[in-house]
Amino acid sequence: MIIKCLQETTDWGSYTYVPNHTYFFDEKSQLVGYMKAGTSVVELFKVPKKQFSKTRRKFKDVTKNFKLNEINC
């Protein structure tokens, strides 16, 4: 079950080709899916990713922008 949605806001400096996606996390803070920048399609993983790191990256909480019960995981 998805409980948190974070949109990456990292400034990549001169690396303008690096997109900032939206990430979906479960109650254990494991990454369960993502939405590519510029799309509205949510890609869910078969198995949660436990090693996703938020270190040196910036995010804003956009959970309120999504109807989480409509995203199946």
N, C-alpha and C positions, 0 to 999 in steps of 0.2 A: 504494500500500500504506500502510495506517495504521500508524504506529509510536508515536503518543503521544495520550493522551486527557486533557484538562484540564477539570475542573469549575470554573466560575466561582464565586467566593465573595465578590465585591465587595459592600461595604455601600453601598447607594445612598442612605442617609440617609432623608430624608422622601419619596423617590420609591419607595414600597413597591410600585408596580405594575410595576417593572422586574424581569423574571425573570432568573435566572442559569442559563444553559444549560450543557451539556457539549459541548465542541468536540473535533474529531478532526483531527489533523495528520499530514502525510506526512513522509518523510525529509528534505525540504527546508524543513520548518517552514511549509509552506503549508497553509491551512485546506482540508480536503477534505470536511467535513461537520459536522453538529451534531445534538444530541438536545435537543428542547425540554424545558424544566423540567416535571416532573410526568408525562412520557411515557417510553416505552421504544422509541420509533420513531426510528431514525437516518436523517436526511435527508442524502444524499450529493449533492455538486455535480457537474455534468458536467465542469467545469473548476475546478481548485484556485483558491482566492481568495488572491492574493499580497499584498493590502493590508490584511489583518486585523491590527489593532493590539492588543497586550496592555498598552499604556501606560495607566497610572492604573487598572488593573484587577487583581484578585487571583484567583489560580487555585490549585487543588491537583491534583496528579497522581493520576488514578484509572485509569491504564492497566491496572493489575493486576486491576481489577474487570470487565474486558471480555475476551471471547474474540475477539481481533482477526481471527483467521482466518475467523470466521463473518460478519464485516462485509465485504461485497464493495465494492470501489471500482475 
